[in-house]
Amino acid sequence: MIEQNGKILTVNDLKTYFQTEDGVVKAVDGITFTLEKGETLGIVGESGSGKSVTNLSIMRLIPEPPGKIVSGTIVFDGVDVRQLSIDEVRKIRGKRMAMIFQDPMTSLNPFLKISTQLMEVTELHLGHNKKQAREHAIKMLDTVGIPDAKNRIDGYPHEFSGGMRQRVMIAMALSCDPELLIADEPTTALDVTIQAQILELIKDLKARMGTSVILITHDLGVVAGMTDKIIVMYAGKVFEQAPTFELFATPANPYTKGLLKSVPDPAHEDGTELYQIPGLPPDVANLPPGCPFAPRCARAEDICRAQYPPFVEINENHRSLCHFAKEVYAESVAEREKL
Amino acid sequence: MAENNENNLLSLKNLQVHYKIGGGLFKTIKHVKAVDGVSLDIKKGETLGLVGESGCGKSTLGKAILRLTEPTGGQVLYNGKDLANVSQKQMRDERKNLQMIFQDPYASLNPRMTVGQIIGEPIRTFNLSNGGSVEEKVQNLMETVGLNRRFTKRYPHEFSGGQRQRIGIARALAVDPEFIVADEPISALDVSIQAQIMNLMAKLQREKNLTYLFISHDLRAIRHVADRVAVMYLGRIVELGQAKTVYAEPLMPYTKALISAVPIPDPEIEAKRTRIILKGDVPSPINPPSGCHFNTRCQYAIAECRRIEPKLVEIKPQHFAACIRISSENPHIEENVKNGLGVIGN
C-alpha cells in the first residue's frame, strides 16, 4: 500500500507510446496529476491530444501491441494499477473504477437486452443472483431517470434514444458504486437540451455518492461548470494544469489563451472576427524539436522552435509548459485587472 | 409574412417534406412530417442561422431548398421561379447559383478523385472555365480557401478534417453561386479549426456577396455567424428574429431552454446561472404531439396547447414566435402565466 492522504488517484509521469508505421507515436508523453476523493478533474484537448489515451491507460485498456505504457505510475487507492495482473485489473475495472464513453450506441451490445447487460455487472462484481441483480438494475435505471424502468429494462438498446442510452451507460457504470468515474466525451453525441440533462445527472450523482470524476471533453463550456481543476493537453503533452477558476481567469499558456478566445462569445459585437489559432494540430509522430505548439503560436520566438519548453510552476497548483509561462501569466493577470 | 420583396433572395412558402413510412398489406401508411409547412424569407447577403435538435428537420429543409430531397408541397421562390416545381433539368442548371457544404468532410468527398478533379468537376459540368484552363481556376479556388495551390494532385485522405472542409467549400464556390446551404459545416471539426472555418466563410461572404443558410445545432456558433436565427422544432419554425435579439430576449419557452442549456466557458457565470432543464427527449416525428409540438416538454403548456396549432406571428418588430400564450401586447410568457392569461396569441 502506498500512502495517499485522501487521494483516490495519483498519476505520475505516465507515458503511453504507440508503435506505428510512421515510427513511435508518443500519444501521452508525461502526465502527472492527483485526484482527491469527491473531486472532478477535466481533461481538455483537441483530437489527437492524448486525452482519451490517458484514461484508457488508467483503466489498463490500451491495446498491446501496438500501444504500451512505457513508464510512470498509476496509483489507485494505494495500489499501482500498472503492477497488477489482468485478472486483478478486471476485479477493479467496472467495480471500483468505471467509464462512460462518447457513443452509447457502440458501447452497448445491440443483441442483448438492457437487463442482461446491466445484470452482468453486479452478478460478476457483487456476486448478485439473478433476482438481486435485476432489482438492483431497475433501481439504477430509476436513479438515472429512466421512466418506467420496470418495463423498459427488457428493451434492446435500439429502442432507447441517444440520451436514454447514455443514461443506461451511466446506470451501468455506477451500478457497483465506483470510487472513480471516467467520462470520455459523455455528451458530445447528444443535443444541447439532452447534454444539459446528462451533465446535471452526473453532478447530482456525484454529490449524492461522492464519486471522483475525470471528465474528458473538447468543450471548454462543459468543463467550466463541472470541474474543480483542469488539465489542458496538446500533442500528448500537458500544456497547462490549474484549478478551474484560475485557468479561465488567468491562463499561463498561449495555447489555453487561444482556445478560450476562439470560443464564440454570446455577448460579442456583431461583425467582429472570431479569434483563430492558425495552422493545424501537429502530426504527433513527427513533432518539431522545440515546443509542439510553436508553429501555431503568435508569441513564439527562436528559443521556442529550438528548445523543448520547461514545465513552469506559476504557483503550487498551477503549471504551464511554455518558455514564457510567467510572462503569459502576468499578461493574463493584467488583462483581468483591466476588466 | 413571406412577402415578395426584392431584398429577398429566396422565399419559402409553406414548404413541406413528408415521408411515407409503413404501408404494405394490412398496414397503415404513416407520414413523417420532416418539414411541416415552413414559410421563410432569406434576404440577399445575409446569413440565416437555422438551429434545432437532431431530428427536427433542419437538414431536410436545407436539402429540400436545393431539391436534394424532393419537397412534397409548397414553394421555393427564387428569381421568379418556383424551384420546388421546376423540372429536374432546370433544377440542375439552377445549382450553378445554389450550392451546399456538407457536415462530414470525410464522407462528402470522393476518395478516388484528386482534389483537382473534385473542385474541377462542377467547372467542367457547367463549362465555366471561360476559355481559361480549369486547372488554373481550381488552383485559384484552392488559394481562396487557404489551401496550397500545388496540392491539386493529392487525394482527400491526405488532408486533415479542417482542410477537407476547405475543399468542400472550394467545390461549392467553383460555380460562383449566390446562395450556399451550409449543413453543420463545423460540427465535425476541432475547436481551433472551427474558428478558422467560420472566419473563412465570413470572409468569402464579404468578398463574393454570398447568402448563407447556416444549419447547426451549435448555438454558440450560430450566434457568431448568423444575422438572423430561425429555431426549428419537429418540422416547424417556432421562433425567428435578429440573432442578437433572439439570444438576448428569446420569446418561446423552447428557445429559452435551448439557450439556457448551452454551457458557457466561464466558471464564474456557470456557478451562478440556473438552467432550464427540459424533461424528456424530442418526441418522435412519426407521431408528433397534437397542437403545439412542444407541449409535452413545455412547463407552461395548458389544455389548449394540445389542440391549437400555433402560427408564427410577429410578436415584436421583426421577431416572430409560434405560441398561443404570447402576443404583441403581452410578449413575456412568464408574466402571462403569472397573470393567468390563457390563449391570447394567434
HADDOCK unambig.tbl for C-alpha pairs under 7 A between the chains (distance, minus, plus):
assign (segid A and resid 46 and name CA) (segid B and resid 190 and name CA) 5.78 0.50 0.50
assign (segid A and resid 47 and name CA) (segid B and resid 190 and name CA) 6.74 0.50 0.50
assign (segid A and resid 191 and name CA) (segid B and resid 53 and name CA) 5.73 0.50 0.50
assign (segid A and resid 191 and name CA) (segid B and resid 54 and name CA) 6.71 0.50 0.50
assign (segid A and resid 192 and name CA) (segid B and resid 258 and name CA) 6.83 0.50 0.50
assign (segid A and resid 192 and name CA) (segid B and resid 261 and name CA) 5.88 0.50 0.50
assign (segid A and resid 192 and name CA) (segid B and resid 262 and name CA) 6.29 0.50 0.50
assign (segid A and resid 193 and name CA) (segid B and resid 258 and name CA) 6.08 0.50 0.50
assign (segid A and resid 193 and name CA) (segid B and resid 261 and name CA) 5.59 0.50 0.50
assign (segid A and resid 193 and name CA) (segid B and resid 277 and name CA) 6.97 0.50 0.50
assign (segid A and resid 193 and name CA) (segid B and resid 278 and name CA) 6.47 0.50 0.50
assign (segid A and resid 196 and name CA) (segid B and resid 261 and name CA) 5.44 0.50 0.50
assign (segid A and resid 196 and name CA) (segid B and resid 277 and name CA) 6.56 0.50 0.50
assign (segid A and resid 197 and name CA) (segid B and resid 277 and name CA) 6.25 0.50 0.50
assign (segid A and resid 220 and name CA) (segid B and resid 265 and name CA) 5.25 0.50 0.50
assign (segid A and resid 221 and name CA) (segid B and resid 263 and name CA) 4.59 0.50 0.50
assign (segid A and resid 221 and name CA) (segid B and resid 264 and name CA) 4.56 0.50 0.50
assign (segid A and resid 221 and name CA) (segid B and resid 265 and name CA) 3.75 0.50 0.50
assign (segid A and resid 221 and name CA) (segid B and resid 266 and name CA) 6.95 0.50 0.50
assign (segid A and resid 222 and name CA) (segid B and resid 263 and name CA) 5.64 0.50 0.50
assign (segid A and resid 224 and name CA) (segid B and resid 265 and name CA) 5.37 0.50 0.50
assign (segid A and resid 224 and name CA) (segid B and resid 266 and name CA) 5.61 0.50 0.50
assign (segid A and resid 224 and name CA) (segid B and resid 267 and name CA) 4.51 0.50 0.50
assign (segid A and resid 224 and name CA) (segid B and resid 270 and name CA) 6.72 0.50 0.50
assign (segid A and resid 225 and name CA) (segid B and resid 267 and name CA) 5.47 0.50 0.50
assign (segid A and resid 225 and name CA) (segid B and resid 270 and name CA) 5.00 0.50 0.50
assign (segid A and resid 225 and name CA) (segid B and resid 271 and name CA) 6.41 0.50 0.50
assign (segid A and resid 245 and name CA) (segid B and resid 267 and name CA) 5.97 0.50 0.50
assign (segid A and resid 248 and name CA) (segid B and resid 266 and name CA) 6.55 0.50 0.50
assign (segid A and resid 259 and name CA) (segid B and resid 192 and name CA) 6.44 0.50 0.50
assign (segid A and resid 262 and name CA) (segid B and resid 192 and name CA) 6.50 0.50 0.50
assign (segid A and resid 262 and name CA) (segid B and resid 195 and name CA) 5.98 0.50 0.50
assign (segid A and resid 264 and name CA) (segid B and resid 220 and name CA) 5.72 0.50 0.50
assign (segid A and resid 264 and name CA) (segid B and resid 221 and name CA) 6.14 0.50 0.50
assign (segid A and resid 264 and name CA) (segid B and resid 224 and name CA) 5.96 0.50 0.50
assign (segid A and resid 266 and name CA) (segid B and resid 220 and name CA) 6.38 0.50 0.50
assign (segid A and resid 266 and name CA) (segid B and resid 223 and name CA) 6.23 0.50 0.50
assign (segid A and resid 273 and name CA) (segid B and resid 199 and name CA) 6.56 0.50 0.50
assign (segid A and resid 274 and name CA) (segid B and resid 195 and name CA) 6.28 0.50 0.50
assign (segid A and resid 274 and name CA) (segid B and resid 199 and name CA) 6.51 0.50 0.50
assign (segid A and resid 275 and name CA) (segid B and resid 195 and name CA) 6.87 0.50 0.50
assign (segid A and resid 276 and name CA) (segid B and resid 192 and name CA) 6.38 0.50 0.50
assign (segid A and resid 276 and name CA) (segid B and resid 195 and name CA) 5.27 0.50 0.50
assign (segid A and resid 276 and name CA) (segid B and resid 196 and name CA) 5.64 0.50 0.50
assign (segid A and resid 277 and name CA) (segid B and resid 192 and name CA) 5.72 0.50 0.50
